[in-house]
Amino acid sequence: MTRTPVHIVTGAPSATRALVERLLAARPGWAKLAPVGCPCCTGRVETQIALARLLRDPRPERVLLELADEQHLAALQRALGEWPLARYVESASVIRLPRDSEIVPEALGA
C-alpha cells in the first residue's frame, strides 16, 4: 500500500491559510487538515481520527496539515510516525512561514 505524504505548514495563521489555499487550488488531488486544539497533546486522538477520515476514498495525493504552534512540531511528527498512522501516511516536508511577530517592515520593503 502506498502511504500518503503529509506536509506540515506552520507559521502565521493567515499566511499558512493563504499558502494552503493556493496550493489546493493548483493541486486538486491534495487535501488539507487544520486540527482544532493541540494536535499532539489534548487533540491527538481528534487529529488521528480526522486524518483517518480524510484518507478514505477518494484518497488524496498529499495532505497539508496546518500547525498553528511550532512548539508541538516534534510531537506531531512522532505521532505521524507511530502506529496506526504510520501505515497510511509518511511525514514529508515541513514548510515554515514567518510568524506575525517575525515580520518586520524592512522585510516587506516598507
Secondary structure, 3 states (H helix, E strand, C coil): CCCEEEEEEECCHHHHHHHHHHHHHHCCCEEEECCCCCCCCCCHHHHHHHHHHHCCCCCCCEEEEEECCHHHHHHHHHHHCCCCHHHCEEEEEEEECCCHHHCCHHHHCC
